[in-house]
Amino acid sequence: MAISDPYGNFNFLVEIDGIVRAAFHEVSGLDSTIDVIEHREGNDPVMRKYPGQVKHSNLTLKWGIASDTDLYNWHRQWVIGDPAAKRLTGSVVVYDRQGKTELARWNFINAWPAKWTGPTFNAESNDIAIETLELAHEGVARA
């Protein structure tokens, strides 16, 4: 049996309906948690455990600030209560080292921008200015 190499975490794209963003610095929050309900009845000596509500963490997207403002504008629509603001569907996609072959995909649904954080500036630093957007969503699944 051939050994399969694990995928790198450095060659990925984020696709969001209608919003084109060439590159991201970091993506995190691809997780879900099932609450545990503990229950005991009568003289049963064992505490039973049952699955409860499913919760998904917000997705956090970070990118170097540039001239494109599509993600900021989408967030701004929600801030001002624009009736045209929409929940969107998207994907986080991992590619091979050459960036040509898709290796893995996680799809998220009904996302909306819950928090935007602008860059931090420091005159003594030599870093890229980073913007951050947190997306609340209603589920993520590996395709």
C-alpha positions in Angstrom: 0.0 0.0 0.0 1.4 3.4 -1.0 1.9 6.0 1.7 -0.1 9.2 1.1 1.7 12.4 2.1 -0.3 14.8 4.3 -1.3 18.1 2.6 0.5 21.4 3.3 -1.5 24.2 5.0 0.1 26.9 2.9 -1.5 26.7 -0.6 -5.2 27.4 -0.3 -8.0 29.7 -1.6 -11.2 31.0 -0.2 -14.2 31.1 -2.5 -17.2 33.2 -1.4 -20.3 33.7 -3.7 -19.7 36.6 -5.9 -16.6 37.9 -4.0 -13.3 37.4 -5.6 -10.2 37.6 -3.3 -6.9 36.4 -4.7 -5.1 35.5 -1.5 -5.5 35.1 2.2 -2.8 35.1 4.8 -4.6 32.7 7.2 -8.0 30.9 7.7 -9.1 29.4 11.0 -12.2 28.2 12.6 -13.0 25.1 10.6 -14.5 23.2 13.5 -17.8 22.2 15.1 -18.7 21.0 18.6 -21.6 18.9 19.8 -22.7 19.8 23.3 -22.9 16.9 25.8 -26.1 16.4 27.8 -25.6 14.5 31.0 -28.6 12.8 32.5 -29.2 10.3 35.3 -32.5 8.7 36.3 -33.6 7.1 39.6 -31.2 4.6 41.0 -29.1 4.2 37.8 -25.5 4.5 39.0 -24.3 5.7 35.6 -24.5 9.2 34.3 -25.7 8.9 30.7 -24.4 11.2 28.0 -26.4 12.3 24.9 -25.6 14.5 22.0 -27.0 18.0 22.2 -26.8 21.1 20.1 -24.2 21.5 17.4 -22.2 24.7 17.4 -19.8 26.0 14.7 -17.0 28.5 15.4 -16.8 31.6 13.3 -14.4 31.4 10.4 -11.6 33.9 10.7 -10.1 35.2 7.4 -6.9 37.3 7.4 -5.3 39.0 4.4 -2.8 41.6 3.5 -4.7 44.9 2.9 -4.8 45.9 -0.7 -6.9 48.0 -3.0 -9.8 45.5 -3.3 -12.6 46.2 -0.8 -15.3 43.6 -1.6 -15.1 41.9 1.8 -15.1 45.2 3.7 -18.0 46.4 1.6 -20.0 43.2 2.3 -19.4 43.8 6.1 -20.4 47.4 5.7 -23.7 46.4 4.2 -24.6 44.5 7.4 -23.3 47.4 9.6 -25.6 49.9 8.0 -28.6 47.5 7.7 -28.6 47.5 3.9 -31.6 45.4 2.8 -29.4 44.1 -0.1 -27.0 42.4 2.4 -27.0 38.7 1.8 -25.8 35.6 3.6 -23.3 33.8 1.3 -22.0 30.3 0.7 -18.3 29.6 0.3 -15.4 27.2 0.5 -11.9 26.8 1.8 -9.9 24.9 -0.8 -6.5 23.3 -0.4 -4.3 22.8 -3.5 -1.2 20.9 -4.4 2.2 22.5 -4.3 1.8 23.8 -7.8 -1.6 25.3 -7.1 -3.3 23.4 -9.9 -4.9 20.3 -8.3 -7.6 20.6 -5.6 -6.8 18.3 -2.7 -9.5 19.1 -0.2 -12.5 21.4 0.2 -14.6 22.6 3.2 -17.9 24.2 2.3 -19.7 26.7 4.6 -23.3 27.9 4.3 -25.3 31.0 5.2 -22.3 33.0 6.1 -22.4 36.7 7.1 -19.6 39.0 8.4 -19.9 39.2 12.1 -16.7 41.1 12.8 -14.2 43.1 10.8 -10.9 44.3 12.2 -8.7 46.7 10.4 -4.9 46.6 10.2 -2.6 47.7 13.1 0.0 50.2 12.1 3.4 50.6 13.7 6.1 53.0 12.3 8.8 50.7 13.7 7.5 47.5 12.2 8.3 45.9 8.9 5.2 43.8 8.5 2.3 43.6 6.1 -0.9 45.4 7.2 -3.5 42.6 7.9 -7.3 42.9 7.8 -9.4 40.3 9.6 -13.0 39.2 8.9 -15.0 36.8 11.1 -17.8 35.0 9.4 -20.7 33.6 11.3 -22.2 30.6 9.5 -24.6 27.7 9.8 -22.4 24.8 9.1 -19.2 23.6 7.6 -18.5 20.2 6.0 -15.7 18.6 4.2 -16.7 17.9 0.6 
